[in-house]
């Protein structure tokens, strides 16, 4: 992303969209991609317009987000004490107008907000399957926390 100091370990893949008269095809994650690590599972999650889902991080799994419907503002915060980008915030506008895959490393807080007029849908390809007995998910409140980010729209 132009002019953005990416949080250490964050990777972006511009997605290839192949349209024809029948519709379109978009490859998201391939096992021969440079950023491919491991396949744990694939799942989708959605948010309604204006809804914020966040913040959380993982200790084991790396997430690979693709927004396949609508638009999302995906925000990352690096709180890792030994990271060269400690304290950095990254925000990405992802979805139908910007088809990218965003790879989110372990211990990086992340969340998203639906910024489209319709429900937005994220497909995630985490490197680990969800463990129902011991979830690898560590949460803080979306608004009441120490993360230096305001989810409000920035008009101007």
Secondary structure, DSSP 4 states (H G I P E B T S, - for coil): -TT--PPTT-EEEEPPEEEETTEEEE----TTSTT-------EEEEE-TT-EEEEEE-SSPPEEEEEEESEEEEEEEE--TT-TTTT-EEEEEEETTB-EEEEE-TTEEEEEEE-SSS-EEEEE--SS---SSS---EE--SSSSS-----S----
